[in-house]
Amino acid sequence: MKTMTSRANLAAAAMLAAAWLASPVSAQTQSPPSGATQQMAPPAASPTPAAAPATSPGAPTVTAPAASAPTAVVAPAAAKPEAASGVAPAMKELSPWVMFMSADVIVKAVMIGLAFASLMTWTVFIAKSIELSVASTRLRSALKKIAETRSLAEAQMALGAKEGILPSFLAAALREARMSAGLSSDAGIKERAASSFSEIVRAEARRIRIGMGVLATIGSTSPFVGLFGTVWGIMNSFIGISKSQTTNLAVVAPGIAEALLATAIGLVAAIPAVIIYNHFSRVTKGYLELVSRASGAAARLLSRDLDRSHGSVHSRAAE
């Protein structure tokens, strides 16, 4: 009987030990709720087998009930922590007009000046194109009209009372011939007439080059003016970065884009100015060659008149 009681006590003790070991494992395998923390209660003291009651022979064996498994104490769900970093501000629209309106006052002034320079470039281009085209057409037509004339008077009648560079040459030759009447030196008359022709050519070259200096100035200075606006805008952007203490691209990009817009406008003003200046340099050179041809035509007509007048004088003297 005692042997059976001992075996029963050992079985009870084994069951209590198994329950004590299984309770922490079952508590750990429970899935904790999202964002919450669990605090496990300290394990209960090791159960001890209940003392076997004194039994009399023949009495039934009473075993101690198994200790209940320790329960996990779950703390209430903690509030979900907020993100450490703040939400980045939304990128604003970076259209050219918005960038211009958001730029600094100095950068705005640079942009307006460059836009005005670009407008001047295209105005000079249109005006000089019309002027050179009309002047070249008139001069070629006048040269064709006097190609078959024999004297200065006849050439003036062929051209009529029109104004132009060729009528100016003819008028200068006639004036020199009239003022040198009675002089026997034809070389002196031709030399003085050539001097008058050179003055007319230089005056026409200065007139036809009006506006070319503006193109040269715009083409050479616009990139540097735009670069000044860019440097000023980037300087302000870095000052803003130091004040906001952030290098977020959404904060830095608008200021840098506004600064680079000044350089872009400077290139837009400078590149066409350089191209148009080179174009007009070639066209002006061609026109001045036509002016030189007109000067030569007037000089030839003057020489014919002088030779004809001396021939008539010699023929009268021979009679």
FITORLUM-827779 format. One record per residue (C-alpha): residue in three letters; x, y, z. Coordinates in steps of 0.25 Angstrom, whole numbers. Example, Ala and Ser with C-alpha at 12.3 -4.5 7.8 and 13.67 -1.06 7.14 Angstrom:
aa=ALA; u=49; v=-18; w=31;
aa=SER; u=55; v=-4; w=29;
***
This chain:
aa=MET; u=0; v=0; w=0;
aa=LYS; u=11; v=9; w=3;
aa=THR; u=18; v=6; w=-10;
aa=MET; u=5; v=10; w=-17;
aa=THR; u=4; v=23; w=-9;
aa=SER; u=19; v=27; w=-13;
aa=ARG; u=16; v=24; w=-27;
aa=ALA; u=4; v=33; w=-27;
aa=ASN; u=12; v=44; w=-20;
aa=LEU; u=23; v=44; w=-30;
aa=ALA; u=13; v=44; w=-42;
aa=ALA; u=7; v=57; w=-35;
aa=ALA; u=20; v=63; w=-34;
aa=ALA; u=24; v=60; w=-48;
aa=MET; u=11; v=66; w=-53;
aa=LEU; u=13; v=79; w=-45;
aa=ALA; u=27; v=81; w=-50;
aa=ALA; u=22; v=79; w=-65;
aa=ALA; u=11; v=89; w=-63;
aa=TRP; u=21; v=99; w=-57;
aa=LEU; u=31; v=97; w=-69;
aa=ALA; u=20; v=98; w=-79;
aa=SER; u=14; v=111; w=-74;
aa=PRO; u=25; v=121; w=-78;
aa=VAL; u=26; v=115; w=-92;
aa=SER; u=11; v=116; w=-95;
aa=ALA; u=12; v=131; w=-90;
aa=GLN; u=23; v=134; w=-99;
aa=THR; u=17; v=127; w=-111;
aa=GLN; u=5; v=136; w=-111;
aa=SER; u=5; v=147; w=-122;
aa=PRO; u=6; v=161; w=-115;
aa=PRO; u=-3; v=171; w=-121;
aa=SER; u=3; v=182; w=-131;
aa=GLY; u=10; v=193; w=-124;
aa=ALA; u=8; v=188; w=-110;
aa=THR; u=18; v=182; w=-101;
aa=GLN; u=16; v=170; w=-92;
aa=GLN; u=21; v=169; w=-78;
aa=MET; u=22; v=155; w=-72;
aa=ALA; u=19; v=153; w=-58;
aa=PRO; u=30; v=147; w=-50;
aa=PRO; u=29; v=132; w=-50;
aa=ALA; u=22; v=126; w=-38;
aa=ALA; u=29; v=119; w=-28;
aa=SER; u=33; v=105; w=-31;
aa=PRO; u=21; v=96; w=-26;
aa=THR; u=24; v=86; w=-16;
aa=PRO; u=17; v=73; w=-15;
aa=ALA; u=6; v=73; w=-5;
aa=ALA; u=10; v=65; w=7;
aa=ALA; u=3; v=52; w=7;
aa=PRO; u=-8; v=52; w=18;
aa=ALA; u=-7; v=41; w=28;
aa=THR; u=-16; v=30; w=24;
aa=SER; u=-19; v=18; w=30;
aa=PRO; u=-18; v=5; w=24;
aa=GLY; u=-30; v=3; w=14;
aa=ALA; u=-33; v=18; w=13;
aa=PRO; u=-33; v=23; w=-2;
aa=THR; u=-21; v=31; w=-7;
aa=VAL; u=-24; v=46; w=-9;
aa=THR; u=-14; v=53; w=-18;
aa=ALA; u=-12; v=69; w=-18;
aa=PRO; u=-18; v=76; w=-29;
aa=ALA; u=-9; v=82; w=-40;
aa=ALA; u=-5; v=96; w=-38;
aa=SER; u=-11; v=105; w=-48;
aa=ALA; u=-1; v=111; w=-59;
aa=PRO; u=4; v=125; w=-57;
aa=THR; u=-4; v=135; w=-65;
aa=ALA; u=3; v=146; w=-73;
aa=VAL; u=1; v=160; w=-69;
aa=VAL; u=-1; v=168; w=-82;
aa=ALA; u=1; v=183; w=-81;
aa=PRO; u=-9; v=192; w=-88;
aa=ALA; u=-5; v=195; w=-102;
aa=ALA; u=4; v=207; w=-103;
aa=ALA; u=1; v=218; w=-113;
aa=LYS; u=9; v=217; w=-126;
aa=PRO; u=21; v=226; w=-126;
aa=GLU; u=20; v=237; w=-137;
aa=ALA; u=31; v=237; w=-148;
aa=ALA; u=43; v=244; w=-144;
aa=SER; u=45; v=252; w=-156;
aa=GLY; u=35; v=262; w=-161;
aa=VAL; u=27; v=261; w=-173;
aa=ALA; u=34; v=268; w=-185;
aa=PRO; u=27; v=279; w=-191;
aa=ALA; u=20; v=277; w=-204;
aa=MET; u=28; v=282; w=-216;
aa=LYS; u=23; v=294; w=-222;
aa=GLU; u=21; v=296; w=-237;
aa=LEU; u=35; v=301; w=-243;
aa=SER; u=30; v=307; w=-256;
aa=PRO; u=38; v=319; w=-261;
aa=TRP; u=28; v=329; w=-257;
aa=VAL; u=26; v=324; w=-243;
aa=MET; u=41; v=323; w=-242;
aa=PHE; u=42; v=338; w=-246;
aa=MET; u=32; v=342; w=-237;
aa=SER; u=38; v=335; w=-225;
aa=ALA; u=52; v=340; w=-228;
aa=ASP; u=60; v=351; w=-221;
aa=VAL; u=58; v=366; w=-225;
aa=ILE; u=73; v=366; w=-230;
aa=VAL; u=71; v=353; w=-238;
aa=LYS; u=57; v=359; w=-244;
aa=ALA; u=64; v=372; w=-248;
aa=VAL; u=75; v=363; w=-255;
aa=MET; u=64; v=355; w=-262;
aa=ILE; u=57; v=367; w=-267;
aa=GLY; u=69; v=374; w=-272;
aa=LEU; u=73; v=361; w=-280;
aa=ALA; u=59; v=360; w=-285;
aa=PHE; u=60; v=374; w=-290;
aa=ALA; u=73; v=372; w=-296;
aa=SER; u=68; v=360; w=-304;
aa=LEU; u=56; v=368; w=-309;
aa=MET; u=66; v=379; w=-314;
aa=THR; u=74; v=368; w=-321;
aa=TRP; u=62; v=363; w=-329;
aa=THR; u=58; v=378; w=-332;
aa=VAL; u=71; v=381; w=-337;
aa=PHE; u=71; v=368; w=-346;
aa=ILE; u=58; v=372; w=-352;
aa=ALA; u=61; v=386; w=-354;
aa=LYS; u=75; v=384; w=-360;
aa=SER; u=70; v=373; w=-369;
aa=ILE; u=60; v=382; w=-375;
aa=GLU; u=70; v=393; w=-376;
aa=LEU; u=81; v=385; w=-383;
aa=SER; u=72; v=378; w=-392;
aa=VAL; u=65; v=391; w=-397;
aa=ALA; u=79; v=399; w=-398;
aa=SER; u=85; v=387; w=-406;
aa=THR; u=74; v=386; w=-415;
aa=ARG; u=73; v=401; w=-418;
aa=LEU; u=88; v=402; w=-421;
aa=ARG; u=89; v=390; w=-430;
aa=SER; u=77; v=396; w=-438;
aa=ALA; u=84; v=410; w=-439;
aa=LEU; u=97; v=403; w=-444;
aa=LYS; u=89; v=396; w=-455;
aa=LYS; u=83; v=409; w=-459;
aa=ILE; u=96; v=417; w=-461;
aa=ALA; u=104; v=405; w=-467;
aa=GLU; u=102; v=411; w=-481;
aa=THR; u=103; v=426; w=-478;
aa=ARG; u=114; v=434; w=-483;
aa=SER; u=115; v=446; w=-474;
aa=LEU; u=111; v=451; w=-460;
aa=ALA; u=100; v=459; w=-465;
aa=GLU; u=94; v=448; w=-473;
aa=ALA; u=95; v=439; w=-461;
aa=GLN; u=88; v=449; w=-452;
aa=MET; u=77; v=449; w=-462;
aa=ALA; u=76; v=434; w=-462;
aa=LEU; u=75; v=433; w=-447;
aa=GLY; u=65; v=445; w=-446;
aa=ALA; u=64; v=453; w=-433;
aa=LYS; u=65; v=440; w=-424;
aa=GLU; u=73; v=440; w=-411;
aa=GLY; u=83; v=430; w=-409;
aa=ILE; u=98; v=427; w=-408;
aa=LEU; u=101; v=427; w=-423;
aa=PRO; u=94; v=441; w=-426;
aa=SER; u=103; v=446; w=-414;
aa=PHE; u=115; v=441; w=-422;
aa=LEU; u=110; v=448; w=-435;
aa=ALA; u=107; v=461; w=-428;
aa=ALA; u=121; v=461; w=-421;
aa=ALA; u=127; v=459; w=-435;
aa=LEU; u=119; v=470; w=-442;
aa=ARG; u=122; v=480; w=-430;
aa=GLU; u=137; v=477; w=-431;
aa=ALA; u=137; v=479; w=-446;
aa=ARG; u=129; v=492; w=-445;
aa=MET; u=138; v=497; w=-434;
aa=SER; u=151; v=493; w=-441;
aa=ALA; u=147; v=500; w=-454;
aa=GLY; u=158; v=507; w=-461;
aa=LEU; u=169; v=499; w=-455;
aa=SER; u=177; v=491; w=-464;
aa=SER; u=181; v=480; w=-455;
aa=ASP; u=172; v=468; w=-456;
aa=ALA; u=180; v=460; w=-446;
aa=GLY; u=177; v=470; w=-435;
aa=ILE; u=162; v=469; w=-439;
aa=LYS; u=162; v=454; w=-438;
aa=GLU; u=169; v=454; w=-425;
aa=ARG; u=160; v=464; w=-419;
aa=ALA; u=148; v=456; w=-424;
aa=ALA; u=154; v=443; w=-418;
aa=SER; u=155; v=450; w=-405;
aa=SER; u=141; v=454; w=-405;
aa=PHE; u=137; v=439; w=-409;
aa=SER; u=145; v=434; w=-397;
aa=GLU; u=137; v=443; w=-388;
aa=ILE; u=124; v=438; w=-393;
aa=VAL; u=128; v=423; w=-392;
aa=ARG; u=132; v=425; w=-378;
aa=ALA; u=119; v=432; w=-374;
aa=GLU; u=111; v=421; w=-381;
aa=ALA; u=119; v=410; w=-374;
aa=ARG; u=116; v=417; w=-360;
aa=ARG; u=102; v=419; w=-364;
aa=ILE; u=100; v=404; w=-368;
aa=ARG; u=107; v=399; w=-355;
aa=ILE; u=97; v=406; w=-346;
aa=GLY; u=92; v=395; w=-336;
aa=MET; u=104; v=386; w=-338;
aa=GLY; u=110; v=391; w=-326;
aa=VAL; u=98; v=388; w=-318;
aa=LEU; u=98; v=373; w=-323;
aa=ALA; u=113; v=372; w=-319;
aa=THR; u=111; v=378; w=-305;
aa=ILE; u=99; v=368; w=-303;
aa=GLY; u=106; v=356; w=-308;
aa=SER; u=118; v=359; w=-300;
aa=THR; u=112; v=363; w=-286;
aa=SER; u=99; v=355; w=-285;
aa=PRO; u=105; v=342; w=-280;
aa=PHE; u=113; v=350; w=-269;
aa=VAL; u=100; v=357; w=-265;
aa=GLY; u=93; v=344; w=-264;
aa=LEU; u=104; v=338; w=-256;
aa=PHE; u=103; v=350; w=-246;
aa=GLY; u=88; v=347; w=-244;
aa=THR; u=91; v=332; w=-242;
aa=VAL; u=102; v=335; w=-232;
aa=TRP; u=93; v=344; w=-224;
aa=GLY; u=82; v=334; w=-224;
aa=ILE; u=90; v=322; w=-220;
aa=MET; u=96; v=331; w=-209;
aa=ASN; u=82; v=334; w=-204;
aa=SER; u=78; v=319; w=-205;
aa=PHE; u=90; v=315; w=-196;
aa=ILE; u=86; v=326; w=-186;
aa=GLY; u=72; v=320; w=-186;
aa=ILE; u=78; v=306; w=-184;
aa=SER; u=86; v=311; w=-172;
aa=LYS; u=73; v=317; w=-166;
aa=SER; u=64; v=305; w=-168;
aa=GLN; u=75; v=296; w=-164;
aa=THR; u=71; v=285; w=-174;
aa=THR; u=77; v=280; w=-187;
aa=ASN; u=64; v=274; w=-192;
aa=LEU; u=63; v=275; w=-207;
aa=ALA; u=49; v=280; w=-206;
aa=VAL; u=54; v=292; w=-199;
aa=VAL; u=67; v=295; w=-206;
aa=ALA; u=63; v=292; w=-221;
aa=PRO; u=54; v=304; w=-223;
aa=GLY; u=64; v=314; w=-219;
aa=ILE; u=75; v=308; w=-228;
aa=ALA; u=65; v=306; w=-240;
aa=GLU; u=62; v=321; w=-239;
aa=ALA; u=76; v=325; w=-239;
aa=LEU; u=79; v=316; w=-251;
aa=LEU; u=68; v=323; w=-258;
aa=ALA; u=76; v=335; w=-259;
aa=THR; u=88; v=328; w=-266;
aa=ALA; u=78; v=322; w=-276;
aa=ILE; u=72; v=335; w=-279;
aa=GLY; u=86; v=341; w=-281;
aa=LEU; u=89; v=330; w=-291;
aa=VAL; u=76; v=332; w=-298;
aa=ALA; u=80; v=347; w=-300;
aa=ALA; u=95; v=345; w=-303;
aa=ILE; u=94; v=333; w=-313;
aa=PRO; u=85; v=340; w=-323;
aa=ALA; u=92; v=353; w=-322;
aa=VAL; u=106; v=347; w=-326;
aa=ILE; u=100; v=339; w=-337;
aa=ILE; u=92; v=352; w=-343;
aa=TYR; u=105; v=360; w=-341;
aa=ASN; u=113; v=351; w=-350;
aa=HIS; u=102; v=350; w=-360;
aa=PHE; u=101; v=365; w=-361;
aa=SER; u=116; v=366; w=-362;
aa=ARG; u=116; v=358; w=-375;
aa=VAL; u=104; v=365; w=-380;
aa=THR; u=110; v=379; w=-377;
aa=LYS; u=123; v=375; w=-384;
aa=GLY; u=116; v=371; w=-397;
aa=TYR; u=108; v=384; w=-396;
aa=LEU; u=120; v=393; w=-395;
aa=GLU; u=126; v=386; w=-407;
aa=LEU; u=114; v=391; w=-415;
aa=VAL; u=117; v=405; w=-409;
aa=SER; u=132; v=404; w=-414;
aa=ARG; u=126; v=400; w=-428;
aa=ALA; u=117; v=412; w=-428;
aa=SER; u=129; v=421; w=-424;
aa=GLY; u=137; v=415; w=-436;
aa=ALA; u=126; v=417; w=-446;
aa=ALA; u=125; v=432; w=-442;
aa=ALA; u=140; v=434; w=-443;
aa=ARG; u=140; v=428; w=-457;
aa=LEU; u=129; v=437; w=-461;
aa=LEU; u=137; v=449; w=-456;
aa=SER; u=149; v=445; w=-463;
aa=ARG; u=142; v=444; w=-476;
aa=ASP; u=136; v=457; w=-474;
aa=LEU; u=150; v=463; w=-472;
aa=ASP; u=156; v=457; w=-484;
aa=ARG; u=144; v=461; w=-492;
aa=SER; u=145; v=475; w=-488;
aa=HIS; u=160; v=476; w=-491;
aa=GLY; u=158; v=469; w=-504;
aa=SER; u=147; v=480; w=-508;
aa=VAL; u=157; v=491; w=-504;
aa=HIS; u=168; v=485; w=-512;
aa=SER; u=159; v=483; w=-524;
aa=ARG; u=155; v=498; w=-523;
aa=ALA; u=169; v=502; w=-522;
aa=ALA; u=173; v=495; w=-534;
aa=GLU; u=162; v=501; w=-542;
***
